Amino acid sequence: MTPKKKPNLRHTHLLDQKWTASIHFFNSYKTMTGSSNYKFGVLAKIVKHMRSRHQEGDDHPLSVEEILDETNQLDASSKIKHWLLSEALTNNPKIEVTLDGKFLFKPSYRIRDRKNLLKLLKQHDLKGLGGILLEDIQESLPHCEKALKILQDEIIYIIRPIDKKKIVFYNDKTATLPIDEEFQKLWRSAAVESVDDQKIEEYLEKQGIRSMQDHGLKKPLPQKRKKPNQRKKQNKKPRDNEHLAHVLENYEDK
């Protein structure tokens, strides 16, 4: 009869320690993750509320306590309040800090009314900057829907194909040209999404249509530096009295 092996108590103890440590780590990670999620949840709620206030035309600054009160988060711990004051709100790109330590929403553009909006769109048009995202206007301009409705004849909406976002442009009526409807249909029916500029140019040339050439200002070619004269300079010494020839007189006839 073979004797039974004694259980390795040391090995069992080590397994117990590892198991306990792993459970402790999991619980700590869970607590830490939960705490982090809670913190950023508080911040997200604050930024959303500050944006809503701005869009409604309410632009007076608030302290952290006032913000937490308006967002029903007065139960936030002192640790979270300190984090908001020292880091989260002060470093947030959508929050502005006033000189007295209070907070305001920071919109994408400083526009207070439809006149400001129209001026901004005109500036973008003149400088060749294009349009402005509708969502940025909605974020920046209080009661923007009313302003956009009044300006409907002075603005144009274009949907960006990449992400289907609306872009608002100034409607420069001086650039409006009457285009024949038949030509518009032909233009829209030409599919060139998968064709690059080079292929379009080649196709037009085959059809006897030359593309417009760029006759803009040409950059001047860099001038070649002239090599210095390698010949040694000869110091000409004046001959005897040669340098005084203009002052000498002829006394032979005297």
C-alpha positions in Angstrom: 0.0 0.0 0.0 1.6 3.2 -1.2 1.6 6.1 1.3 -0.6 9.1 0.5 1.3 12.3 -0.5 1.0 15.1 2.0 -0.5 18.2 0.5 2.0 21.0 -0.2 0.8 23.6 2.2 3.3 26.2 1.0 2.0 25.9 -2.6 -1.6 26.1 -1.4 -0.8 29.2 0.6 0.9 30.9 -2.4 -2.2 30.2 -4.6 -4.4 31.7 -1.9 -2.2 34.8 -1.8 -2.3 35.2 -5.6 -6.1 34.7 -5.6 -6.5 37.3 -2.9 -4.2 39.8 -4.7 -6.0 39.4 -8.0 -9.4 40.0 -6.3 -8.0 43.0 -4.6 -6.6 44.4 -7.9 -9.9 43.8 -9.7 -11.9 45.6 -7.0 -9.4 48.5 -6.9 -9.5 48.8 -10.7 -13.3 48.6 -10.7 -13.4 51.4 -8.0 -10.9 53.5 -9.8 -12.6 53.1 -13.2 -16.0 53.9 -11.6 -14.6 57.0 -9.9 -13.0 58.2 -13.1 -16.2 57.7 -15.1 -18.2 59.5 -12.4 -15.8 62.5 -12.5 -16.0 62.9 -16.2 -19.7 62.4 -16.1 -19.9 65.4 -13.7 -17.7 67.4 -16.1 -19.8 66.4 -19.2 -23.0 67.5 -17.5 -21.4 70.9 -16.6 -20.2 71.6 -20.1 -23.6 70.6 -21.6 -25.4 72.9 -19.1 -23.0 75.8 -19.8 -23.6 75.5 -23.6 -27.4 75.5 -23.1 -27.2 78.6 -21.0 -25.1 80.4 -23.7 -27.5 79.3 -26.4 -30.4 80.8 -24.4 -28.6 84.1 -24.1 -27.6 83.7 -20.4 -24.0 84.8 -20.3 -23.3 85.8 -16.7 -20.4 83.8 -15.2 -21.0 81.2 -12.5 -18.9 79.9 -9.6 -18.3 76.1 -9.2 -20.9 76.0 -6.4 -23.5 77.7 -8.6 -22.7 75.4 -11.5 -23.1 72.3 -9.3 -26.3 73.7 -7.9 -27.8 74.4 -11.4 -26.8 70.9 -12.6 -28.2 69.2 -9.4 -24.7 67.9 -8.4 -24.2 69.5 -5.0 -23.4 66.0 -3.6 -20.0 66.0 -5.5 -17.2 65.4 -3.1 -14.6 68.1 -2.2 -12.0 66.1 -4.1 -14.1 66.4 -7.3 -14.7 70.1 -6.6 -10.9 70.7 -6.3 -10.4 68.7 -9.6 -12.9 70.9 -11.3 -11.4 74.1 -10.1 -7.7 73.2 -10.5 -7.8 71.2 -13.7 -11.0 70.1 -15.4 -12.7 73.5 -15.9 -9.6 75.6 -16.3 -8.1 73.4 -19.0 -11.4 72.7 -20.9 -11.4 74.2 -24.4 -15.1 75.0 -24.1 -14.9 76.8 -20.8 -13.6 80.3 -20.2 -12.3 81.5 -16.8 -13.1 85.1 -15.8 -10.7 87.3 -13.8 -12.7 86.7 -10.6 -12.4 82.9 -10.9 -15.9 82.2 -12.3 -16.8 80.3 -15.5 -18.5 80.9 -18.8 -19.1 78.9 -21.9 -16.5 79.5 -24.7 -18.2 79.2 -28.1 -16.5 78.5 -31.4 -17.2 82.1 -32.6 -18.0 85.4 -30.7 -21.3 86.3 -32.4 -24.2 87.9 -30.4 -26.7 88.6 -33.1 -27.6 88.1 -36.8 -25.5 91.2 -37.8 -22.4 89.7 -36.2 -23.1 86.4 -38.0 -23.6 88.1 -41.4 -20.4 90.1 -40.9 -18.5 86.9 -40.1 -19.8 85.1 -43.1 -18.8 88.0 -45.4 -15.3 88.1 -43.9 -14.9 84.3 -44.6 -16.1 84.9 -48.1 -13.8 87.8 -48.8 -10.7 86.0 -47.3 -11.5 82.8 -49.2 -12.0 80.8 -46.0 -15.2 79.2 -47.2 -18.2 78.6 -45.0 -18.9 77.9 -41.3 -20.3 74.7 -39.9 -24.0 75.1 -39.0 -23.4 73.3 -35.7 -20.7 75.9 -34.8 -23.2 78.7 -35.5 -25.9 76.9 -33.4 -23.4 76.6 -30.6 -22.2 80.2 -30.8 -25.2 82.3 -31.6 -28.0 82.5 -29.0 -31.5 81.9 -30.6 -29.7 81.1 -33.9 -32.8 79.5 -35.6 -34.6 82.9 -35.6 -31.5 84.7 -36.9 -31.0 82.1 -39.7 -34.6 82.4 -40.8 -34.3 86.2 -41.1 -31.0 85.8 -43.1 -32.3 83.0 -45.4 -31.9 85.2 -48.5 -28.4 86.2 -47.7 -27.0 82.7 -46.9 -26.5 79.4 -48.7 -26.5 75.9 -47.1 -24.2 73.2 -48.6 -24.1 69.6 -47.4 -20.6 68.3 -47.1 -20.4 64.9 -48.8 -17.9 63.3 -46.4 -20.0 63.5 -43.2 -23.3 65.1 -44.4 -22.8 68.1 -42.2 -24.3 71.5 -43.2 -22.0 74.4 -44.1 -23.3 77.9 -44.2 -21.9 80.3 -46.8 -22.5 84.0 -47.5 -24.7 84.4 -50.6 -22.7 86.8 -52.7 -25.3 87.8 -55.3 -22.7 89.7 -57.4 -21.2 86.3 -58.3 -24.6 84.8 -59.4 -24.8 84.0 -63.1 -27.8 82.7 -65.1 -27.0 79.2 -66.3 -29.2 77.4 -68.9 -31.1 74.5 -67.3 -30.0 72.0 -70.0 -26.4 72.8 -69.3 -27.0 72.3 -65.5 -28.5 68.8 -66.2 -25.5 67.9 -68.4 -23.1 69.1 -65.6 -24.8 67.1 -62.9 -25.0 64.0 -65.1 -21.2 63.9 -65.5 -19.8 61.5 -62.9 -16.2 62.4 -62.1 -15.9 61.2 -58.5 -13.4 58.4 -59.4 -11.5 60.4 -62.0 -8.5 62.5 -61.1 -7.6 65.9 -62.6 -5.0 64.5 -65.0 -7.5 62.1 -66.6 -10.1 64.8 -66.9 -7.5 67.0 -68.7 -6.5 64.2 -71.0 -10.2 63.4 -71.9 -10.9 67.1 -72.7 -7.8 67.3 -74.9 -9.0 64.3 -76.9 -12.3 66.1 -77.5 -10.4 69.1 -78.8 -10.9 71.2 -75.6 -7.9 72.6 -74.0 -7.8 73.2 -70.3 -7.1 76.6 -68.9 -3.5 77.2 -68.3 -2.1 78.9 -65.2 -0.7 82.3 -66.3 -0.1 83.5 -62.8 3.0 85.2 -61.6 6.0 83.0 -62.2 8.7 82.7 -59.6 12.0 84.2 -60.8 14.7 81.7 -61.4 17.5 81.8 -58.8 20.4 83.8 -60.3 23.7 82.0 -60.6 26.4 83.5 -58.5 29.3 84.9 -60.5 32.5 83.3 -59.7 35.1 85.8 -58.4 37.9 86.7 -60.7 40.7 84.3 -60.1 43.4 86.6 -61.6 45.5 88.3 -59.0 45.1 92.0 -58.8 48.2 93.8 -60.0 49.0 96.9 -58.0 50.1 99.4 -60.7 52.8 101.6 -59.4 53.1 105.0 -61.0 56.1 105.6 -63.1 58.5 108.3 -62.1 56.8 111.7 -62.2 53.9 110.2 -64.3 51.4 111.1 -61.6 52.6 114.8 -61.9 52.3 115.1 -65.7 49.3 117.4 -65.4 51.1 119.9 -63.3 54.4 120.0 -65.2 55.1 122.9 -67.6 57.2 123.0 -70.8 59.8 125.7 -70.5 61.5 125.2 -73.9 59.7 128.0 -75.6 60.1 130.4 -72.8 
